[in-house]
Amino acid sequence: MSVIDKPVIDFDHWSPRYRANWEQIAADFHATGQPLAWSPHHDGFWVLADWAAVHHVASDWETFTSVNDVDGTENGGLGQVIPRQPYRLFLGESDPPLHTGRRKLETPFFTPKALRRWRPVTRRFLAEALNSVIETGRADLIDDILVPTTARTTLHVLGYDTDAWRDPADVAHKGTFLTYDDPGYPHGQQKRMREAFREMLTARSKAPTGDLISALATGLVEGSPLSLDEAESMMNALVFGGFDTTVSATASALIWLDQHPAEAARVREDAAYRANAIEEFLRVRPPVTHLSRTAVKDTELLGQKITKGERVMMWLAATNRDPRHFPNPDVIDLERDNARDNVSFSAGHHRCLGSPLAKVEMNEMLTTIGAHLADMKVDHSAVSAYPTFGAVIGYTEVPVTFTPGKPLPLDETE
């Protein structure tokens, strides 16, 4: 294939234009027939939305690195996020075999056997969140129900005090739609959270308790224990990866289902239909918009020369709308036969380890919320989305009203 002239796109995922029109921008990008172009924003990067090519980039770590070489001692990688973060996420921003070894420490907590343990935990926290509002007849889906449920479930898996969920939840919430240099970024809360993580890791290294924190505190990677910086970073990533992504995906689904009552009833009642619906909701409204790689050598992609040191953004939100893989990609079809092919949790060796837990949580929330908040209606005029969609497509407020009911018996959630 011959190398084509370098195409350019005016693409800034942190801009108001992107927030308002990202779906149309994605459609226009695919309409060019070559969903790979150079954006001059944020020091320049390639934007990629071809489904097959995204899988290639996500899998070829020897050409496209995830490393964030902050101190300039490794391969020059610029990390997974654009703009580049000034700190390194040690699990996500590493390549095999180091990435493989680190990931193995967390894997036992996300197996099918482990998920059978976490499902009743999710159920319990969801019931407690619903009980806090069920007699009032009104709630905010985000702050009152979805955030407490997902935050407490993730912290339980970690081995963190689930009653101390508010600081981590606020850090994860604001940290997904604010850039690190934004005046509103929760630096103070993040500092407290990270200090608490380090104290717990130190304590578990001396007295492990069988939880995920203990696994990070005592586990070996390539024959050596994790440094405190590595272990704390991995805990931090679990918080950012496990909170707002699931909240945002579930909120998007509930907002759509509120306008489609027949589908909503079937989602609640039909387990197989619900499982596929979750995949389709993830496809059309993915929580994470992008992940990036850095070319560590000159290469070629879709006939275009990629130069060593250039970043390639895998635009996940648009990849899920590649018409060559998903026919009629803008149509929400809850019975779509390849909905599971979405890349909302990335692809390759970095595919999100916690995605099965996220789907368990979504399953429980889509089933239970509608069933117990009788006649629930979303106030669509008051729904407030994130001020930017640069990292996550999410919401700050989703007000709902419903017929007041009786609290759920908590013993039935076990």
VOTOR-698894 format. One record per residue: residue in one letter; y, z, x negated of N, C-alpha, C in turn. Coordinates in steps of 0.2 Angstrom, whole numbers, padded with zeros to 4 digits, always signed. Layout:
// residues N
AYZXYZXYZX ...
END
This chain:
// residues 414
M-0006+0000-0004+0000+0000+0000+0006+0000-0004 S+0011-0004-0003+0017-0005-0007+0022+0001-0005 V+0026+0003-0010+0031+0008-0009+0036+0005-0005 I+0039+0008+0000+0044+0006+0004+0051+0009+0002 D+0056+0007+0004+0063+0010+0002+0063+0016+0006 K+0067+0021+0002+0067+0028+0004+0071+0028+0011 P+0068+0030+0016+0072+0031+0023+0075+0037+0023 V+0081+0038+0027+0084+0044+0027+0085+0046+0034 I+0085+0052+0036+0086+0055+0042+0091+0061+0042 D+0095+0061+0047+0100+0067+0047+0096+0072+0051 F+0093+0076+0047+0089+0081+0050+0090+0088+0047 D+0092+0093+0051+0094+0100+0049+0091+0104+0055 H+0085+0107+0053+0081+0111+0058+0085+0118+0060 W+0090+0120+0056+0094+0126+0058+0100+0124+0062 S+0101+0118+0064+0108+0116+0067+0107+0117+0075 P+0113+0117+0078+0114+0117+0085+0111+0111+0088 R+0112+0105+0085+0109+0099+0087+0101+0099+0088 Y+0098+0102+0083+0091+0103+0083+0089+0107+0088 R+0092+0113+0089+0090+0118+0094+0090+0114+0101 A+0095+0110+0102+0096+0107+0109+0092+0101+0110 N+0090+0098+0105+0087+0091+0106+0081+0090+0102 W+0077+0095+0099+0072+0094+0094+0066+0090+0097 E+0065+0090+0104+0060+0086+0107+0061+0079+0107 Q+0068+0077+0108+0070+0070+0108+0070+0068+0101 I+0072+0072+0096+0073+0070+0089+0066+0068+0087 A+0061+0072+0089+0054+0071+0087+0051+0064+0090 A+0053+0063+0096+0051+0057+0099+0054+0051+0096 D+0060+0051+0094+0064+0046+0091+0061+0045+0084 F+0059+0050+0080+0056+0050+0074+0050+0046+0074 H+0045+0048+0079+0039+0044+0080+0040+0037+0082 A+0045+0036+0085+0047+0029+0088+0048+0024+0082 T+0050+0027+0076+0051+0023+0070+0045+0019+0068 G+0039+0022+0069+0033+0020+0067+0031+0023+0060 Q+0036+0027+0057+0035+0029+0050+0038+0036+0050 P+0034+0041+0053+0037+0048+0053+0037+0052+0046 L+0040+0049+0042+0042+0052+0035+0048+0049+0033 A+0053+0054+0032+0060+0052+0030+0063+0057+0026 W+0068+0056+0022+0072+0060+0018+0078+0063+0021 S+0078+0070+0021+0084+0074+0024+0088+0076+0018 P+0095+0075+0018+0099+0077+0013+0101+0085+0014 H+0099+0088+0019+0101+0095+0020+0097+0100+0016 H+0100+0105+0015+0096+0111+0011+0094+0108+0005 D+0098+0105+0001+0096+0102-0006+0091+0097-0006 G+0090+0094+0000+0085+0088+0001+0078+0090+0002 F+0075+0086+0006+0067+0087+0007+0065+0081+0012 W+0058+0080+0011+0055+0075+0015+0053+0078+0022 V+0054+0075+0027+0052+0077+0034+0046+0073+0036 L+0040+0076+0037+0034+0073+0039+0031+0075+0045 A+0029+0070+0050+0027+0072+0056+0020+0068+0058 D+0017+0065+0053+0011+0061+0055+0005+0066+0054 W+0001+0066+0060-0004+0071+0060-0009+0071+0055 A-0011+0065+0053-0016+0064+0048-0013+0066+0041 A-0007+0064+0040-0004+0065+0033-0002+0072+0033 V-0001+0076+0038+0000+0083+0038-0006+0086+0035 H-0012+0084+0038-0018+0087+0036-0019+0086+0029 H-0017+0080+0027-0018+0079+0019-0014+0083+0015 V-0008+0084+0017-0003+0088+0013-0006+0095+0013 A-0007+0098+0019-0010+0105+0019-0016+0106+0015 S-0020+0101+0014-0026+0102+0011-0026+0101+0003 D-0022+0096+0001-0021+0094-0006-0017+0099-0010 W-0019+0105-0011-0015+0110-0015-0014+0108-0022 E-0018+0104-0025-0017+0102-0032-0011+0097-0033 T-0009+0094-0027-0003+0089-0027+0003+0093-0024 F+0001+0096-0018+0007+0099-0014+0006+0107-0014 T+0010+0110-0018+0009+0117-0019+0013+0121-0014 S+0010+0127-0013+0013+0132-0008+0017+0137-0012 V+0016+0137-0019+0019+0143-0023+0027+0143-0022 N+0030+0149-0022+0037+0150-0023+0038+0153-0029 D+0040+0149-0034+0040+0151-0041+0047+0153-0042 V+0048+0159-0040+0055+0162-0040+0057+0164-0047 D+0053+0166-0051+0055+0167-0058+0054+0162-0063 G+0052+0156-0061+0051+0150-0065+0046+0150-0070 T+0040+0154-0069+0035+0155-0074+0029+0151-0072 E+0029+0148-0066+0023+0145-0064+0024+0137-0063 N+0023+0134-0057+0023+0127-0057+0029+0124-0054 G+0034+0128-0053+0041+0125-0050+0041+0125-0043 G+0036+0127-0039+0035+0127-0032+0041+0130-0029 L+0043+0128-0023+0049+0130-0020+0048+0134-0013 G+0041+0135-0012+0039+0140-0007+0038+0136+0000 Q+0036+0140+0005+0034+0137+0011+0040+0136+0016 V+0046+0139+0015+0051+0139+0020+0057+0135+0017 I+0061+0132+0021+0067+0128+0020+0072+0131+0024 P+0078+0134+0021+0079+0134+0014+0075+0140+0011 R+0074+0139+0004+0070+0143+0000+0071+0150+0001 Q+0066+0155+0002+0067+0162+0002+0068+0165-0005 P+0072+0170-0006+0074+0172-0013+0068+0177-0015 Y+0063+0178-0011+0057+0182-0013+0051+0179-0011 R+0046+0181-0014+0039+0177-0013+0035+0181-0008 L+0032+0177-0004+0026+0180+0000+0020+0178-0003 F+0016+0183-0006+0011+0182-0011+0005+0179-0008 L+0003+0180-0002-0002+0176+0001-0001+0169+0003 G+0004+0168+0007+0006+0162+0010+0008+0157+0004 E+0012+0160-0001+0015+0156-0006+0011+0156-0012 S+0004+0155-0012+0000+0155-0017-0005+0149-0016 D-0009+0147-0021-0014+0142-0020-0021+0144-0022 P-0026+0141-0020-0033+0143-0023-0033+0142-0030 P-0037+0146-0034-0042+0151-0031-0039+0158-0029 L-0033+0159-0032-0029+0165-0031-0028+0166-0023 H-0026+0161-0019-0025+0162-0012-0032+0164-0009 T-0037+0161-0011-0044+0162-0008-0046+0169-0009 G-0045+0172-0015-0047+0179-0016-0043+0184-0012 R-0036+0182-0012-0032+0187-0008-0034+0187+0000 R-0035+0181+0002-0037+0180+0009-0043+0183+0011 K-0048+0183+0007-0054+0187+0008-0054+0194+0009 L-0048+0197+0007-0047+0204+0008-0046+0205+0016 E-0043+0201+0019-0040+0201+0026-0045+0198+0031 T-0050+0194+0028-0054+0190+0033-0058+0195+0037 P-0061+0200+0035-0066+0204+0039-0062+0207+0045 F-0056+0207+0045-0052+0210+0051-0050+0205+0056 F-0053+0198+0055-0051+0193+0060-0057+0189+0062 T-0063+0192+0061-0070+0189+0062-0071+0190+0070 P-0076+0186+0073-0077+0187+0080-0079+0194+0081 K-0083+0197+0077-0085+0204+0078-0079+0209+0078 A-0074+0207+0074-0068+0211+0074-0064+0210+0080 L-0063+0204+0082-0060+0202+0088-0062+0206+0094 R-0069+0207+0095-0072+0211+0100-0069+0218+0100 R-0067+0221+0094-0064+0227+0094-0057+0227+0096 W-0053+0222+0094-0046+0222+0095-0044+0220+0103 R-0049+0217+0106-0047+0215+0113-0046+0221+0117 P-0050+0226+0118-0048+0232+0122-0042+0235+0119 V-0040+0235+0113-0034+0238+0110-0028+0234+0113 T-0029+0227+0113-0023+0223+0116-0022+0225+0123 R-0028+0226+0127-0028+0227+0134-0025+0234+0135 R-0026+0239+0131-0023+0246+0132-0016+0245+0131 F-0013+0242+0126-0006+0242+0124-0003+0238+0129 L-0006+0232+0132-0003+0228+0137-0002+0233+0144 A-0007+0236+0145-0007+0241+0151-0001+0246+0151 E-0001+0249+0145+0005+0254+0144+0012+0250+0145 A+0012+0244+0142+0019+0241+0143+0020+0239+0150 L+0015+0237+0153+0016+0235+0161+0018+0241+0165 N+0014+0247+0163+0016+0253+0167+0023+0256+0166 S+0026+0254+0160+0033+0256+0159+0038+0253+0164 V+0036+0247+0167+0040+0244+0171+0038+0242+0178 I+0031+0243+0179+0028+0241+0185+0031+0244+0192 E+0033+0250+0192+0036+0253+0198+0043+0251+0199 T+0047+0248+0194+0054+0246+0195+0055+0239+0198 G+0051+0235+0198+0052+0228+0201+0056+0223+0197 R+0057+0225+0191+0061+0221+0186+0059+0222+0179 A+0059+0217+0175+0058+0219+0167+0061+0213+0163 D+0061+0214+0157+0062+0208+0152+0055+0207+0149 L+0052+0201+0150+0046+0200+0147+0046+0201+0139 I+0051+0199+0136+0051+0200+0129+0051+0207+0126 D+0056+0211+0128+0057+0218+0125+0052+0223+0129 D+0051+0222+0135+0047+0227+0139+0040+0226+0138 I+0037+0220+0138+0030+0218+0138+0027+0215+0132 L+0030+0209+0130+0026+0205+0125+0027+0208+0118 V+0033+0210+0116+0034+0213+0110+0030+0219+0109 P+0031+0224+0113+0027+0230+0112+0019+0229+0112 T+0017+0224+0116+0010+0223+0116+0007+0220+0109 T+0011+0215+0107+0009+0211+0101+0010+0215+0095 A+0016+0219+0094+0018+0223+0089+0013+0229+0088 R+0011+0232+0093+0007+0238+0092-0001+0236+0091 T-0003+0230+0093-0009+0227+0092-0010+0226+0084 T-0005+0222+0082-0005+0220+0075-0005+0226+0070 L-0001+0231+0072+0000+0237+0068-0007+0241+0068 H-0010+0241+0074-0016+0245+0075-0021+0241+0070 V-0022+0235+0070-0026+0231+0065-0025+0233+0058 L-0018+0234+0056-0016+0236+0049-0018+0243+0048 G-0018+0247+0053-0019+0254+0051-0012+0258+0051 Y-0007+0255+0054-0001+0258+0054+0000+0262+0060 D+0005+0267+0060+0006+0271+0066+0009+0266+0072 T+0005+0265+0077+0007+0261+0082+0013+0263+0086 D+0015+0270+0086+0021+0273+0089+0027+0271+0085 A+0026+0269+0079+0032+0268+0075+0033+0260+0075 W+0032+0257+0080+0032+0249+0080+0039+0246+0081 R+0044+0250+0082+0051+0247+0084+0054+0244+0078 D+0054+0247+0072+0057+0245+0066+0054+0238+0064 P+0047+0238+0063+0044+0232+0061+0045+0226+0066 A+0045+0228+0073+0046+0223+0078+0053+0220+0078 D+0058+0224+0076+0065+0222+0076+0066+0217+0070 V+0063+0219+0064+0063+0215+0058+0060+0208+0059 A+0054+0208+0062+0050+0202+0064+0054+0198+0069 H+0057+0201+0074+0061+0197+0079+0067+0194+0076 K+0071+0198+0073+0078+0195+0070+0076+0190+0064 G+0071+0192+0060+0070+0188+0054+0067+0181+0056 T+0065+0180+0062+0063+0173+0063+0068+0168+0065 F+0074+0171+0067+0079+0166+0069+0086+0167+0065 L+0086+0172+0061+0091+0172+0056+0089+0171+0049 T+0094+0167+0045+0092+0166+0038+0094+0172+0034 Y+0091+0173+0028+0091+0179+0024+0098+0181+0023 D+0103+0176+0022+0110+0177+0021+0114+0178+0027 D+0111+0178+0033+0115+0179+0039+0118+0186+0039 P+0124+0188+0041+0126+0195+0041+0122+0199+0046 G+0119+0196+0051+0115+0200+0056+0108+0201+0054 Y+0106+0198+0048+0099+0199+0046+0097+0207+0045 P+0092+0209+0047+0090+0216+0047+0088+0219+0040 H+0092+0218+0036+0090+0221+0029+0089+0228+0028 G+0093+0232+0032+0091+0239+0032+0085+0241+0035 Q+0083+0239+0040+0077+0240+0043+0071+0237+0039 Q+0072+0231+0037+0067+0228+0032+0066+0233+0026 K+0071+0236+0023+0070+0240+0018+0066+0246+0019 R+0068+0249+0025+0064+0255+0027+0056+0253+0029 M+0055+0248+0032+0049+0246+0033+0045+0244+0027 R+0048+0241+0022+0044+0240+0016+0043+0246+0012 E+0047+0251+0012+0046+0257+0009+0040+0261+0012 A+0040+0260+0019+0034+0264+0022+0028+0260+0020 F+0028+0254+0020+0022+0250+0018+0019+0252+0011 R+0024+0253+0007+0022+0255+0000+0019+0262-0001 E+0022+0266+0003+0020+0273+0004+0013+0273+0006 M+0011+0269+0012+0005+0269+0015+0000+0266+0010 L+0001+0261+0006-0003+0258+0002-0005+0263-0004 T+0000+0266-0006-0001+0271-0012-0006+0277-0009 A-0005+0279-0003-0009+0284+0000-0016+0282+0001 R-0017+0276+0004-0024+0273+0005-0027+0271-0001 S-0024+0270-0007-0027+0268-0013-0031+0275-0016 K-0029+0281-0014-0032+0287-0016-0037+0289-0010 A-0035+0288-0004-0040+0290+0001-0040+0284+0007 P-0044+0279+0005-0045+0274+0010-0048+0276+0017 T-0046+0273+0022-0048+0274+0029-0052+0269+0033 G-0053+0263+0029-0057+0258+0032-0053+0253+0036 D-0046+0253+0036-0042+0249+0039-0039+0243+0034 L-0035+0239+0037-0033+0233+0033-0029+0235+0027 I-0024+0240+0028-0020+0243+0023-0025+0245+0017 S-0030+0249+0019-0035+0251+0014-0038+0246+0010 A-0040+0240+0014-0043+0234+0010-0038+0231+0005 L-0032+0231+0007-0027+0229+0002-0026+0234-0004 A-0026+0240-0002-0025+0245-0007-0030+0246-0012 T-0036+0244-0010-0042+0245-0014-0046+0239-0016 G-0045+0234-0013-0048+0227-0015-0047+0224-0021 L-0052+0220-0024-0051+0217-0030-0050+0209-0029 V-0046+0206-0033-0045+0199-0033-0046+0196-0040 E-0051+0192-0041-0053+0190-0047-0054+0196-0052 G-0057+0201-0050-0059+0207-0054-0053+0212-0055 S-0047+0211-0052-0042+0215-0053-0039+0218-0046 P-0036+0224-0046-0033+0226-0039-0027+0222-0038 L-0025+0222-0032-0018+0219-0031-0013+0224-0033 S-0007+0221-0036-0001+0225-0038+0002+0228-0031 L+0006+0233-0032+0009+0236-0026+0014+0230-0023 D+0017+0226-0027+0021+0221-0024+0017+0216-0020 E+0011+0214-0023+0007+0209-0019+0004+0212-0012 A+0002+0218-0013-0001+0221-0007+0005+0222-0001 E+0010+0224-0003+0016+0226+0001+0018+0219+0004 S+0018+0214+0000+0020+0207+0003+0016+0205+0008 M+0009+0206+0007+0004+0204+0012+0005+0207+0018 M+0006+0214+0018+0007+0218+0024+0014+0215+0028 N+0019+0213+0024+0025+0211+0027+0023+0204+0030 A+0019+0200+0027+0018+0193+0030+0014+0194+0037 L+0009+0199+0037+0006+0200+0043+0010+0202+0049 V+0016+0206+0047+0020+0208+0052+0024+0202+0055 F+0027+0198+0050+0031+0192+0052+0026+0187+0056 G+0020+0186+0054+0015+0181+0057+0012+0184+0063 G+0012+0190+0064+0008+0193+0070+0012+0195+0076 F+0019+0195+0075+0023+0198+0080+0026+0192+0085 D+0031+0189+0082+0035+0185+0086+0032+0178+0088 T+0028+0176+0083+0024+0170+0085+0020+0170+0091 T+0016+0175+0092+0013+0176+0098+0017+0178+0104 V+0022+0182+0103+0027+0183+0108+0030+0176+0111 S+0032+0172+0106+0036+0166+0108+0031+0161+0112 A+0025+0160+0109+0020+0156+0112+0019+0158+0119 T+0018+0165+0120+0016+0167+0127+0022+0167+0132 A+0028+0168+0129+0034+0168+0134+0035+0160+0136 S+0034+0156+0131+0034+0149+0133+0029+0147+0139 A+0023+0149+0138+0018+0148+0143+0020+0151+0150 L+0022+0157+0150+0024+0160+0156+0030+0157+0160 I+0034+0155+0156+0040+0151+0159+0038+0145+0162 W+0034+0141+0159+0031+0135+0162+0027+0136+0168 L+0022+0141+0167+0018+0143+0173+0022+0145+0179 D+0027+0149+0178+0031+0151+0184+0034+0145+0188 Q+0034+0139+0185+0037+0133+0189+0031+0129+0191 H+0025+0131+0189+0019+0127+0191+0013+0132+0194 P+0015+0135+0200+0010+0140+0203+0003+0138+0204 A+0001+0132+0205-0006+0130+0206-0009+0131+0199 E-0006+0128+0194-0009+0129+0187-0009+0136+0185 A-0004+0140+0187-0004+0147+0185-0010+0151+0188 A-0012+0150+0194-0017+0153+0197-0024+0151+0194 R-0024+0145+0192-0031+0142+0189-0031+0145+0182 V-0025+0146+0178-0026+0149+0172-0028+0156+0172 R-0026+0160+0177-0028+0167+0178-0036+0167+0180 E-0038+0162+0183-0045+0163+0186-0050+0160+0182 D-0049+0154+0179-0054+0150+0175-0053+0151+0168 A-0058+0154+0165-0058+0156+0158-0058+0150+0153 A-0062+0145+0155-0062+0139+0151-0056+0135+0151 Y-0053+0134+0157-0047+0131+0158-0041+0135+0155 R-0041+0141+0155-0036+0145+0152-0036+0144+0144 A-0042+0144+0141-0043+0143+0134-0040+0137+0132 N-0041+0131+0136-0038+0125+0134-0031+0125+0135 A-0029+0128+0140-0022+0128+0142-0018+0132+0136 I-0021+0137+0133-0017+0140+0128-0016+0135+0122 E-0021+0131+0121-0021+0126+0115-0015+0121+0117 E-0015+0119+0123-0010+0114+0125-0003+0117+0125 F-0002+0124+0127+0004+0127+0126+0006+0128+0119 L+0002+0129+0115+0003+0129+0108+0005+0123+0105 R+0002+0117+0108+0004+0111+0105+0011+0109+0107 V+0013+0110+0114+0019+0107+0116+0025+0112+0114 R+0024+0118+0113+0029+0123+0112+0027+0127+0106 P+0026+0125+0100+0023+0129+0095+0028+0134+0093 P+0026+0140+0091+0030+0145+0089+0033+0144+0082 V+0030+0141+0077+0032+0140+0071+0034+0133+0070 T+0040+0131+0068+0042+0124+0068+0040+0120+0062 H+0039+0124+0056+0038+0120+0050+0035+0124+0045 L+0031+0121+0040+0029+0124+0034+0030+0119+0028 S+0032+0121+0022+0033+0116+0017+0029+0117+0011 R+0029+0111+0007+0025+0111+0001+0030+0108-0004 T+0028+0109-0011+0032+0105-0016+0027+0101-0020 A+0029+0095-0021+0025+0090-0025+0025+0093-0033 V+0019+0094-0036+0019+0096-0043+0018+0090-0047 K+0017+0084-0044+0017+0078-0048+0019+0072-0044 D+0021+0066-0047+0022+0061-0043+0016+0058-0039 T+0018+0056-0033+0012+0054-0029+0015+0049-0024 E+0011+0047-0019+0013+0043-0014+0010+0045-0007 L+0014+0045-0002+0012+0047+0005+0015+0042+0010 L+0011+0039+0014+0012+0034+0019+0016+0029+0016 G+0014+0027+0010+0017+0021+0007+0024+0023+0003 Q+0026+0029+0003+0032+0031+0000+0031+0035-0006 K+0035+0034-0011+0034+0038-0017+0037+0045-0016 I+0033+0050-0018+0036+0057-0018+0036+0059-0025 T+0042+0061-0027+0043+0063-0034+0042+0070-0036 K+0039+0072-0041+0038+0078-0043+0044+0083-0042 G+0043+0088-0039+0048+0093-0038+0051+0092-0031 E+0050+0087-0028+0053+0086-0021+0048+0090-0016 R+0052+0093-0011+0049+0096-0005+0047+0092+0000 V+0041+0093+0003+0039+0090+0009+0038+0095+0015 M+0042+0094+0020+0042+0099+0026+0036+0096+0031 M+0031+0099+0032+0027+0098+0037+0030+0100+0044 W+0033+0095+0047+0036+0097+0054+0031+0098+0059 L+0028+0104+0060+0023+0105+0064+0024+0104+0071 A+0030+0106+0074+0032+0105+0081+0032+0097+0082 A+0034+0093+0078+0034+0086+0079+0027+0083+0078 T+0023+0086+0073+0016+0083+0072+0012+0084+0078 N+0013+0089+0082+0010+0090+0088+0011+0085+0093 R+0016+0081+0092+0018+0076+0097+0017+0069+0094 D+0013+0068+0089+0011+0062+0086+0008+0058+0091 P+0011+0052+0094+0007+0049+0099+0001+0045+0097 R+0000+0044+0090-0006+0041+0088-0012+0045+0088 H-0011+0052+0089-0016+0057+0090-0016+0060+0097 F-0010+0061+0100-0010+0064+0106-0007+0059+0111 P-0010+0055+0115-0007+0051+0120-0003+0054+0125 N+0003+0051+0126+0008+0054+0131+0010+0061+0128 P+0012+0062+0122+0013+0068+0119+0018+0073+0122 D+0022+0070+0126+0027+0074+0130+0025+0077+0136 V+0019+0075+0138+0016+0077+0145+0012+0084+0143 I+0013+0089+0147+0009+0095+0147+0003+0094+0151 D-0002+0093+0148-0009+0092+0151-0014+0098+0149 L-0014+0102+0154-0018+0108+0152-0026+0107+0152 E-0028+0101+0153-0035+0098+0152-0035+0093+0147 R-0030+0093+0143-0030+0088+0137-0036+0089+0133 D-0040+0084+0131-0047+0085+0128-0046+0086+0121 N-0040+0085+0117-0040+0086+0110-0034+0091+0109 A-0032+0095+0114-0027+0100+0113-0028+0105+0107 R-0035+0106+0106-0036+0110+0100-0034+0108+0093 D-0033+0101+0093-0031+0098+0087-0024+0100+0085 N-0020+0104+0089-0013+0106+0087-0013+0109+0080 V-0007+0108+0077-0006+0111+0070-0001+0117+0070 S-0001+0120+0076+0004+0126+0077+0002+0132+0072 F-0004+0132+0070-0006+0138+0065-0007+0135+0058 S-0004+0129+0057-0004+0125+0051-0011+0122+0050 A-0013+0120+0044-0020+0117+0043-0022+0118+0036 G-0028+0116+0034-0030+0116+0028-0032+0124+0026 H-0032+0125+0020-0034+0132+0018-0028+0137+0019 H-0022+0135+0022-0017+0140+0024-0017+0141+0031 R-0022+0138+0035-0022+0139+0042-0022+0146+0044 C-0018+0148+0048-0016+0155+0050-0023+0159+0051 L-0024+0164+0047-0030+0168+0048-0030+0172+0054 G-0024+0174+0056-0023+0178+0062-0023+0174+0069 S-0024+0168+0069-0024+0164+0075-0029+0166+0080 P-0035+0167+0078-0039+0170+0084-0037+0176+0087 L-0034+0181+0084-0031+0186+0087-0025+0185+0091 A-0021+0180+0089-0016+0178+0093-0018+0175+0100 K-0023+0171+0100-0026+0168+0106-0029+0173+0110 V-0032+0178+0107-0035+0184+0111-0029+0187+0115 E-0024+0189+0111-0018+0192+0115-0015+0187+0120 M-0014+0181+0119-0012+0176+0124-0016+0176+0130 N-0023+0176+0129-0027+0176+0134-0027+0182+0139 E-0026+0188+0136-0025+0194+0139-0019+0194+0143 M-0013+0192+0140-0007+0193+0143-0006+0187+0149 L-0009+0181+0148-0008+0176+0153-0013+0178+0159 T-0018+0182+0158-0022+0184+0163-0019+0190+0167 T-0017+0195+0163-0015+0201+0166-0008+0202+0169 I-0003+0199+0166+0004+0199+0168+0004+0197+0175 G+0002+0191+0176+0003+0188+0183-0001+0191+0188 A-0007+0194+0186-0011+0197+0191-0009+0204+0193 H-0005+0207+0189-0003+0214+0191+0005+0215+0192 L+0009+0210+0190+0016+0210+0192+0016+0205+0198 A+0015+0207+0204+0014+0203+0210+0020+0199+0212 D+0019+0193+0213+0025+0188+0215+0030+0188+0210 M+0028+0189+0203+0033+0188+0198+0036+0182+0198 K+0043+0182+0197+0047+0176+0196+0052+0177+0190 V+0052+0171+0186+0057+0171+0180+0064+0169+0183 D+0069+0173+0180+0076+0171+0182+0078+0166+0176 H+0076+0159+0178+0077+0154+0173+0084+0153+0171 S+0089+0155+0175+0096+0155+0173+0098+0160+0168 A+0094+0165+0168+0096+0170+0163+0091+0170+0157 V+0087+0166+0156+0082+0165+0150+0087+0163+0144 S+0086+0167+0139+0090+0166+0133+0085+0164+0127 A+0086+0158+0124+0082+0156+0118+0085+0158+0112 Y+0082+0158+0107+0084+0160+0100+0091+0156+0099 P+0096+0159+0095+0102+0155+0093+0100+0149+0089 T+0094+0149+0085+0092+0144+0081+0085+0143+0082 F+0082+0137+0080+0075+0136+0081+0072+0134+0074 G+0076+0136+0068+0074+0134+0062+0068+0136+0059 A+0065+0142+0062+0059+0145+0059+0054+0145+0065 V+0057+0148+0071+0052+0149+0077+0056+0147+0083 I+0052+0144+0088+0055+0142+0094+0054+0148+0099 G+0059+0152+0100+0057+0158+0104+0063+0160+0108 Y+0062+0167+0111+0067+0169+0116+0069+0176+0114 T+0076+0177+0116+0078+0184+0116+0078+0188+0122 E+0078+0184+0128+0077+0187+0135+0074+0183+0139 V+0069+0185+0143+0066+0182+0149+0065+0187+0154 P+0071+0187+0159+0071+0192+0164+0066+0190+0170 V+0062+0195+0173+0058+0193+0178+0059+0199+0184 T+0058+0197+0190+0057+0201+0195+0050+0201+0199 F+0048+0206+0202+0042+0206+0205+0041+0212+0210 T+0036+0212+0214+0036+0217+0219+0033+0224+0215 P+0037+0229+0216+0034+0235+0213+0027+0237+0214 G+0023+0239+0210+0017+0241+0211+0015+0248+0208 K+0008+0249+0208+0006+0256+0205+0004+0255+0198 P+0004+0260+0194+0002+0259+0187-0005+0258+0186 L-0007+0254+0181-0014+0252+0179-0017+0258+0177 P-0024+0260+0179-0028+0265+0176-0029+0263+0169 L-0027+0267+0164-0028+0265+0157-0036+0266+0155 D-0040+0270+0159-0047+0270+0157-0050+0264+0158 E-0048+0259+0162-0051+0253+0164-0049+0248+0159 T-0045+0249+0154-0043+0245+0149-0048+0245+0143 E-0052+0250+0142-0056+0252+0136-0062+0247+0137 
END
